[in-house]
């Protein structure tokens, strides 16, 4: 006689209900484009007449297609090794004299994302290499996303942007041997003395002994100035206060042995992936008008 007993149904696990659990734990937010512009409807496309072809000017649709085409993202050429954390930017001072953006009104709070990284290494490289530390910031303002980038040094290796590609290639692996090549590195520095100042900062003792304590943003102007047509040139510095940054991506010191560096230590990445919080006990950003 055939066995007609029905198999017992198992209770769904966390992976089975991931979509439903995500919907329950995340409140509905304003739909926006990738640049932060509010979007009312994502299910329609602009056409030439009722039955006409689609228009390239419908940038939300084109952006969606481009995102689909580029889902498989290769490793970044620079700043490949890094990690990010979300936080809140609070304006503790009033900048209405130089800018009318809501993000700089005293007391306003803005959600931010900061990513900290090394520069030259691959995604699997060591955290402890002697290298500048870069950071990228996204400020999710009501008026759109404001992007800022910078390093933990106040200057850079080159001024001419045409030299940037050459400099990065000199810091990467030799494409023939797939090894780091000191001849490539020193050939660039010997032929471009403008990089000497930054080179001295790089080989100085500070990068090997301290954490990310200060960062300088490369942007030198501020948007939405008070008077139309005016541009206010500023310096933006990020300064470590309290436990800011050090409790996550960067440890309290860089006191690692050279043997650990050679072994490809990943302690900072592991600490960052544990989901620590970034906190601050005081003002962390300084805006200086030039």
N, C-alpha and C positions, 0 to 999 in steps of 0.2 A: 504493500500500500504506500502510495506516495506521501511524503512528508508535506503536510499543508500548513505547518506552523509558520506564521509570519515572523520575519526577523524583527528584533526589538529596535525601536528607533532611539538613537542616542540623542541626548540633549545637545543643542548647538553650543559650540565652544566660542571663545573670544574671536577667533579668526573668521568664524562663520557669520558673525553679526558685526563685523568691523564697520561696514557702511552705516548700519542703523545706529550703532553706538557713537560713531562720529557725529551723526546728525543730532543725536540727543545732547551731546556734550558741547556742541558749538552753536552758538546763537547765529541767526541769520544776519548777515551784514550786507551793506550796499555793494552791489555788483559793479566792478570797475574794470577798465582796460588795464593792460600791463603797466601803463604809465600813471595809474591812479585816477583817471578821469571817470566820474560816475557814469554808469551805463544803465539805461532804462529797460532795454529789451535785447536779449541775445539770440532770439529765435527767428529774426527777420534779417533780410539782406536787401540792400538797395539795388534796384534794377533799372534798366532803361525801358520804362513803360511796364504794363502788367505782365508781359511775356518776354521782355527783352533780356539781354545778357547782363551779368553782374558787373558792378562798377568797382574798379580798383580804389576809388575814393572812399569806399566803405571800409575804413581802416580797422574797425573792430573785427570784421569778418576776416580781412587779410591777416591781421595779427593772430587770429585763432588758427588759420591755416599754417602760418609760419611756425607757430608754436608746435603744432602737430608734426611738421616736417623736421623739426630740430629736437625732438624728444631725446634722442640719443646724443648726449652732449659729451664731446671728447674732453680730455683733461686740459685745463687752462695752460697757456704757454708760460705765464708767470703767476705767482701767488696761488699755485695749485694746492699747496698744503695749508689747510686752515679750518676754522670752525666759527660758527656764529652764535649769537644769543639775542633774544628779544628783550626789550626794556622800555622805559618811559623817559622821554625828555621833558623836563619841567623848566620853564623860563622863570628864573629867580630875579631877573632884572628887566627893566623896560627898554626896548630898542626901537621904540616908535619914532625916535628922532632920525633914524637912518633907514628904517624898513617898516612897511605897513603889513607884512605877512602876519597872519594870526598866530603862527607858531611862536613868534617872538613877543607876544603880549604877556605881560607879567602874570604869572600864575597858570598859564595855559599848559596843558599836558599833551604830548604827542607820542604815539607809539613809534618805536625805532627798532631797527635791526642793525647790529654791528657784527662784522666778520673780521677776525684777526688771522693773520697768516704770515708765513715766511715768504720769501720772494723767489729765489732761484730753484729751489728743490722741487722734485716731483711729488705727487700726492702721497707716496709711501716713504718719503725721505724723513730723516731724523728731525725732531723738534729742537734739538740743541745746537744746530749748526750756527756758525757765525754768519749772520745774515741780517739785513734790516727786517724789521717787523712792520708789515703793512696792515691797513685796516680800511674797510669800506662801510659806509653808513647809508641806510635808507630811512628817511623820515617820512612816515605816512601821514602827511598833513591833509586837512580838508580841501586844500587847493591843488592837490596832486602829490606825487612822490618826489622828494628832494634827495638827490644822490650826492654824496661827498666821498672823496677818497684821500688817503694820506699815508704817511709813514711815521715811524717813531724817531725820525731825524728831521731837523728843520730845513735841510737842503737836499739836493738830489745830485746824482752823478753827472747828468748832462743837462744843458739848457736847450740845445737844438733838438727838437723832436725827431729829426731825421736820424740822429745817432742812437735813439732808443733801441731800435731793432738790433743794431750792431752790438750794443752793450749787452743786451739780454742773450744774444747768441754766444758771446764770449763767456757768459756765466753758466751756460748749459753744457751738456755732454758733447764731446767730439762726435759728429755724425758717422765718422769712419770707424772709430774704436769703441764708441758708446761709453767712454770714460770721461771723467772730469779732466780737463786739460789746462794746467797752469800756464802753458805758453799762450793759449787763447786769452786768458785773463790778463796777464801782464802785457801782452801785446796791445790790448785796448788801453790800459792805463798809461802805458808809456807813450802812446801816440795821441792821447787826449788829456793833457794836463788839467783841464777844467774839472776833471773828476777827482783831483787830488784831495780836496777838502773833505768830500764825502768818504773817500777811501780812508783818510785818517780817522774819521769817526767810526768807520766799520772795524778797523783793526785796533781801536782803542780798547781799554779794559772794560768800559761800561757795558757794551752789549753782552759780555760774558759773565757779568756779575749782578746785573739788575734786571728787574722785570719791566714790563711795559708801563712806564711811569708817565710818559708824555707823548703826544702825537700832534703832528702838524698837518693840517688839511691843505691840499694843493690848490683848491679853489681860492681865488683872490677877489671875488666880487660877491655881492649879496643880491638876490632877486627881489622884485617888488619894492623898489625904493620909493621913498615918499613922493618925490616929484617925477612925473613921467619924463623919460629921456635921461635921467640922472643915473649914474652908476657909482655905487659906493664901494671902494676898495677896502678890504678888511683882511685881517689875519685871524684864523680860527685855530685855537690850541685846545687839545684835550689833555687834561691833567688828572693823574691818579689821585683819588681821595678815598680814605677808608679802605674798604675791601674791593674797590672798583677794579675789575678785570683780573686781579691776581688770584681770586678764588676759583677761576674757571680755566681760561685758556693758558695763562701764564702762572707759574708757581711763584712763591715768594722770592726765590733766588734762582740763578742759573749756575749753581755750584755743582756741575756734573763733571765727572772725569772725562779725559779725552778718549779713554777706552770705551766708555758708554757711547760717545758720539760715533766712534767707528762701528759700534755694534748696531747703530740705527735705533737709538732709544725712542720710544713712543709714549713716554709717561705723560706728557702734556696733553696729547690727544685723548688718552684714556681718561684723564681727569676731566677733560672738557665734555666727553660723551656721558659722564655720570650725571649731567644735568644740574650743575651748580648754578647758583644765582649771582647776578651782578648787582652789587649794592654800592651806594655812595653816601658819605656822611656830610657832604658839602658841595658847593659849586664845582662842577667838573669841566665846564667848557668856558673858554674866555673868548669873547669877540672884541677885537681891537680895530677900530676904524683908522685907516691910514690917511 
